[in-house]
Amino acid sequence: MANAPNERTGRRIQSVEIAFTVLDAVRKNDRPSVTELADELGHSKSTIHSHLQTLESEEIIVREDDGYRLSLQVLDMANDVRTQVANYDVIVDAVDELANETGEIAQFGIEEHGHVSYLYKAMGNQAVETASRAGGKQPMYSTSLGKAILAFLPSDRQEELVSEAAFERRGPKTITDRAGLYEELEATAKRGYAIDDEENIEGLRCVAAPIRNGTSVVGAVSVTGPASRFTDDYLHGELAESVQRAANVIELNTKFS
């Protein structure tokens, strides 16, 4: 039986793909012009202009004297996404409390399209700033959030995501092969939390616990800080207990769809 058009292997619509690349370029650049977008994306100015006009008529972007920017409707959409994922207020309270308790960066993430995507981030009073932000994404194999989710996924979904992983070296201790990752996921499942030991960013260590709904995993919560403070005893002791408590709070107070 032929695949339906909306399945992963189905027909792709080029005009939609172009529209999304235009939106992404507008997001990443400071009020780009038609010419700048055409040069960056490799399309004619007429093609880019047509897509910009359509996006503007739908009020997704705004045209200003010096170029284009995303409209506030995108922000409204983002707020709707938060409520669709889970009980956002519960997550915010739990992650804020975790950041205040530890003094470090606390984050909540979910799996989307084979990456871990950040939904919320809070900064404690001694947190070291990182590039992660709400809406951003990172590899699953090199992050504690990603491994906490991977370890508790159904075996077929776990195998699918692991087989698609790029395994690029991102930090001095990045796991760069499937066998090593499966070994780490087995250890994660046994102890109930995941570790990022300078695997994603040199000098940073993280610990994360999964958010579970019965037998499924819907996300994870983590704490991130400098390796100089995150000793083995602290990481596997007090911090691991803290993220597991935060995960438990979210699980107990969230109505999953």
C-alpha positions in Angstrom: 0.0 0.0 0.0 1.4 3.4 -0.9 2.4 5.8 1.8 0.0 8.6 2.6 1.3 12.1 1.6 1.6 13.2 5.2 3.9 10.3 6.3 7.6 10.8 6.8 8.4 9.1 3.4 5.5 10.8 1.6 5.6 13.6 -1.0 7.3 16.9 0.1 5.9 20.2 -1.0 8.7 22.5 -2.2 6.9 25.7 -1.7 6.3 24.9 2.0 9.9 23.9 2.4 11.0 27.2 0.9 8.6 29.1 3.2 10.0 27.5 6.3 13.6 28.2 5.2 12.6 31.8 4.7 11.1 32.0 8.2 14.2 30.4 9.7 16.5 32.8 7.9 14.4 35.8 9.1 14.5 34.4 12.6 18.3 34.0 12.6 19.2 37.3 10.9 18.6 40.9 11.9 15.9 42.3 9.6 17.2 40.8 6.4 16.3 42.2 3.0 14.9 40.3 0.0 18.4 40.4 -1.7 20.1 39.1 1.5 17.6 36.3 1.9 17.9 35.3 -1.8 21.7 35.2 -1.6 21.7 33.1 1.6 19.0 30.6 0.5 20.1 30.3 -3.1 16.7 31.3 -4.7 15.8 34.1 -7.0 14.7 37.4 -5.6 11.3 36.9 -7.2 10.8 33.6 -5.5 11.8 35.0 -2.1 9.7 38.1 -2.6 6.6 36.0 -3.4 7.1 33.9 -0.2 7.7 37.0 1.9 4.5 38.6 0.5 2.5 35.5 1.4 3.9 35.2 4.9 3.3 38.9 5.4 -0.3 38.6 4.3 -0.8 35.8 6.8 0.7 38.1 9.4 3.6 35.7 10.2 6.3 38.3 9.4 6.4 42.1 9.4 8.0 44.3 6.8 9.9 47.3 8.1 12.0 49.9 6.4 15.2 48.0 7.0 14.0 44.5 6.3 11.8 41.7 7.7 11.2 40.3 11.2 9.0 37.7 12.7 5.6 39.0 13.9 4.3 38.7 17.5 1.8 36.1 16.2 4.8 33.7 16.3 5.2 34.5 20.0 1.5 33.7 20.5 1.9 30.4 18.7 4.9 29.6 21.0 2.7 30.2 24.0 0.1 27.8 22.6 2.9 25.1 22.1 3.7 25.3 25.8 0.2 24.4 26.9 0.0 21.6 24.3 3.1 19.8 25.5 2.2 19.4 29.2 1.2 21.4 32.3 3.5 24.3 31.7 2.9 26.1 35.0 3.8 22.9 36.9 7.0 22.5 34.9 8.0 26.2 35.5 7.4 25.9 39.2 9.4 22.7 39.5 12.3 23.8 37.3 12.5 27.2 39.1 12.6 25.4 42.5 15.3 23.1 41.2 17.4 26.1 40.0 16.9 27.9 43.4 17.7 24.7 45.4 20.9 24.0 43.5 22.0 27.5 42.4 22.6 26.1 38.9 20.9 25.9 35.5 17.8 23.8 35.5 16.0 22.8 32.3 13.1 20.7 31.0 13.2 19.1 27.6 11.3 16.7 25.3 12.2 14.6 22.3 11.2 16.2 19.0 12.4 15.0 15.5 15.2 13.0 17.0 16.6 15.8 19.1 16.0 17.0 22.7 14.2 20.3 22.5 14.2 22.7 25.5 10.8 23.9 26.8 11.9 25.8 29.8 15.2 27.0 31.4 15.8 28.6 34.8 19.0 30.1 36.2 20.2 29.7 39.8 22.2 32.3 41.7 25.6 30.8 40.7 24.6 29.4 37.3 27.1 29.5 34.4 25.3 30.8 31.3 25.1 28.4 28.3 23.8 28.8 24.8 20.7 26.6 25.4 17.3 28.3 25.3 13.6 27.5 25.2 12.9 26.3 21.7 16.5 25.3 21.0 17.6 21.8 20.4 20.6 19.5 21.1 21.6 15.9 20.2 20.1 13.2 22.4 23.2 11.0 22.6 25.5 13.7 24.2 23.1 15.4 26.7 21.7 14.2 30.0 18.2 15.2 29.0 18.4 13.3 25.8 19.8 10.1 27.4 17.3 10.3 30.3 14.5 10.2 27.6 16.2 7.6 25.4 16.8 5.2 28.2 13.1 4.9 29.0 11.6 4.9 25.4 10.1 1.8 23.9 12.8 -0.4 22.4 11.7 0.2 18.8 11.7 4.0 19.2 15.0 3.9 21.1 16.6 1.8 18.3 15.2 4.2 15.6 16.7 7.3 17.3 20.0 5.7 18.1 20.3 4.4 14.5 19.7 8.0 13.2 22.2 9.6 15.6 25.2 11.5 14.0 27.6 10.7 16.8 29.7 13.8 16.2 32.3 14.6 18.9 31.0 17.6 20.7 33.0 17.5 24.0 36.1 15.7 25.3 34.1 12.7 26.5 31.3 12.4 23.8 30.1 8.9 23.2 30.7 8.4 19.5 29.3 4.9 18.8 26.1 2.9 19.2 27.6 0.3 21.5 28.9 2.9 23.9 25.5 4.7 23.9 23.5 1.5 24.5 25.8 0.7 27.4 25.2 4.1 28.9 21.5 3.9 28.4 21.4 0.5 30.2 23.2 2.1 33.1 20.9 5.1 33.0 17.8 2.8 33.2 19.2 0.9 36.2 20.0 4.0 38.3 17.0 6.1 37.2 19.0 9.2 36.0 21.3 10.2 33.2 24.7 11.9 33.2 26.4 14.2 30.7 30.1 14.2 31.7 31.5 17.0 29.5 30.0 15.1 26.5 28.2 18.1 25.0 30.2 21.1 26.2 33.7 21.0 27.6 33.8 22.0 31.3 30.1 21.3 32.0 28.5 18.3 33.7 24.7 17.6 33.9 22.4 15.1 35.5 18.8 14.5 34.4 15.8 12.4 35.4 12.9 11.3 33.1 9.3 12.5 33.4 7.2 9.4 33.0 3.5 8.7 32.4 2.9 5.1 33.2 5.2 3.1 30.9 6.0 6.0 28.6 8.5 8.9 29.0 7.3 12.4 28.1 10.4 14.5 28.9 13.2 15.0 31.3 14.4 17.6 33.8 18.1 18.4 34.4 20.7 20.4 36.3 23.8 21.7 34.6 27.0 23.2 36.1 30.8 23.4 35.9 32.8 20.3 36.3 34.7 21.9 39.1 31.6 22.0 41.3 29.9 18.9 40.0 32.2 16.3 41.6 31.2 12.6 41.3 29.9 12.4 44.8 27.8 15.6 44.4 26.6 14.6 40.9 25.5 11.0 41.8 24.3 12.0 45.3 22.6 15.2 46.1 22.1 16.4 42.5 20.7 13.1 41.3 18.3 13.1 44.2 17.3 16.7 43.4 16.4 16.1 39.8 14.5 12.9 40.6 12.4 14.8 43.2 11.7 17.5 40.6 10.7 14.9 38.1 8.4 13.3 40.7 6.7 16.6 41.4 6.0 17.2 37.7 4.7 13.7 37.3 2.4 13.9 40.3 1.0 17.3 39.3 0.6 17.0 35.5 -2.4 15.6 33.6 -0.9 14.1 30.5 -3.0 13.8 27.4 
